[in-house]
Amino acid sequence: MAHRNIVLHQLLSRVPWSQFKALVAKYNADKWVKVLSTKTQFIALMFAQLKGRSGLRETVDVLNSRNNQLYHLGAGAVARSTLSDANSLRPSAIYEQLFGVLVRLAGPALRQKMACLTLLIDSTSIHLNRYSEDWARFSATVCGAKVHVVYDPDADQPIYAAVTTANVNDITAAQDMPIVAGATYVFDLGYYWYDWWHRMHAAGCRIVTRLKKNTRLTITRERLIEPGLPILSDRIGTLPARQAYNRRNPFHAEVREIRVRTDNGTVLRILTNDLDAPAEEITNLYKRRWAIELFFRWIKQNLRIKRFMGTSENAVRTQVFIALIAFLLVRLAYTAQTAVTSMVRFARVIGENLMDGRSIDELLAVITARPARRSREKPPPDAEARSGGNHPFRNVFGGEGCLEF
């Protein structure tokens, strides 16, 4: 019988293997390696992410039972201890840079008008156990890490990610984030630093964020607000000239404060450096920040970044970036089909049939096909007369009864 590629092979076909090999050679990851290549490590961890395996032993046992499929994927048998050593020792920078390569391949080209590009910035926390306290200790009883993400809500994918320990402030990690000139950046109070805002403003970026309650603006003028909107005020002014510890504020440009009342009665002070756009447009931009929260929820529910196969910093970083790569590969496969409209449903079907020798289109055609309806036989004409005018029915638990009129 002719060989047919499994679903996992079809997903991995989107990986730029030539660039993957170049990264492996750059970091000498396969030097002196005789058993478990970096490619096999990558395939094993990708299988664990998509199949929902959280432990080393269960991942290795299932993989080794599919030795024929591993051979056609270009991988070999996996030993638990060898995979554990590879997660701790192989440079996680390989997968971090591979994620960046896939972002450029998966994402659409930057729009010609940078004003149309909206980027969301936020981070999510990852809880780690006490075995990671040598590098990820946050307090006496808590160990953790953070994943910092720049997210494109129009493309529904991250364009940048970084992993730090939990005690690193969001604004500290933001210093290493690339700034796309002319784009719109939406973020929350974790990125409250005037110097960073000034750099983004100098790059021609539009900023949409929140003001703290104790931040006082020097108001210069006030704009009219449209009636019928939950907007309380729309004012233009300047930020305080000094920050804490007598630091001078380099951001001297005029900014705009829009006070808006939410559905639950909370009043938000939304700040932007866009002095001309309608107030409703600015508030709607801030509402889009919820998209990155949905992304964090999706990867935590559908991928494996809650339990880790290693406790070292390198092992945790490796697993996080392979989870993000898995998201991009599933996203690419999802956008290439039209049969399933829910990405959650698509990912569930892919995960359950990961080692099946069917094409993704065939797999989706089976689950989306409507079952044939059974023809209903007409009751005999005297059935109602025999039942005395009652209307029999069955409930969902299989019982029987009747409705009397």
KASUL-V200016 format. One record per backbone hydrogen bond with DSSP energy under -0.5 kcal/mol. NH is the residue of the N-H (numbers start at 0). CO is the residue of the C=O. If there is no record, write none. Layout:
BEGIN
<<NH:CO> <NH:CO>>
END
This chain:
BEGIN
<<6:355> <7:353> <9:5> <10:6> <11:7> <12:8> <13:10> <14:11> <16:14> <18:15> <19:15> <20:16> <21:17> <22:18> <23:19> <24:20> <25:21> <26:22> <27:24> <28:23> <30:27> <32:29> <36:34> <40:36> <41:37> <42:38> <43:39> <44:40> <45:41> <46:42> <47:43> <48:44> <49:45> <50:46> <51:47> <52:47> <58:54> <59:55> <60:56> <61:57> <62:58> <63:59> <64:60> <65:62> <66:63> <69:65> <70:66> <71:67> <72:68> <73:69> <73:70> <74:69> <82:78> <83:79> <84:80> <85:81> <86:82> <87:83> <88:84> <89:85> <93:90> <94:91> <95:91> <96:92> <97:93> <98:94> <99:95> <100:96> <101:97> <102:98> <103:99> <104:100> <105:101> <106:102> <113:111> <115:112> <116:113> <117:115> <118:183> <119:150> <120:185> <121:148> <123:146> <125:144> <127:142> <131:128> <132:129> <134:131> <135:131> <136:132> <137:141> <138:141> <142:127> <143:135> <144:125> <145:163> <146:123> <147:145> <147:161> <148:121> <149:159> <150:119> <150:148> <151:156> <152:117> <152:150> <155:151> <156:151> <158:149> <159:149> <161:147> <163:145> <165:143> <167:164> <168:166> <170:189> <172:168> <173:169> <174:170> <174:171> <175:172> <176:173> <179:177> <180:178> <181:202> <182:179> <183:116> <184:182> <184:205> <185:118> <186:207> <190:187> <191:188> <192:190> <196:192> <197:193> <198:194> <199:195> <200:196> <201:197> <202:198> <203:200> <204:199> <205:182> <207:184> <208:270> <210:268> <214:211> <215:213> <217:237> <218:216> <219:235> <220:235> <222:233> <228:225> <231:229> <231:258> <232:258> <234:256> <235:220> <236:254> <237:217> <242:246> <245:242> <246:243> <248:240> <249:247> <251:249> <254:236> <255:271> <256:234> <257:255> <257:269> <258:232> <258:256> <259:257> <259:267> <260:229> <261:259> <261:265> <264:261> <267:259> <267:265> <269:257> <269:267> <270:208> <271:255> <272:206> <274:272> <281:277> <282:278> <283:279> <284:280> <285:281> <286:282> <287:283> <288:285> <289:286> <290:287> <291:288> <292:288> <293:289> <294:290> <295:291> <296:292> <297:293> <298:294> <299:295> <300:296> <301:297> <302:298> <304:302> <315:311> <316:312> <317:313> <318:314> <319:315> <320:316> <321:317> <322:318> <323:319> <324:320> <325:321> <326:322> <327:323> <328:324> <329:325> <330:326> <331:327> <332:328> <333:329> <334:330> <335:331> <336:333> <342:340> <345:341> <346:342> <347:343> <348:344> <349:345> <350:346> <351:347> <352:348> <353:350> <355:352> <357:355> <362:358> <363:359> <364:360> <365:361> <366:362> <367:363> <368:364> <382:379> <385:381> <386:382> <387:384> <388:383> <389:386> <390:402> <391:389> <392:400> <394:398> <397:394> <400:392> <402:390>>
END
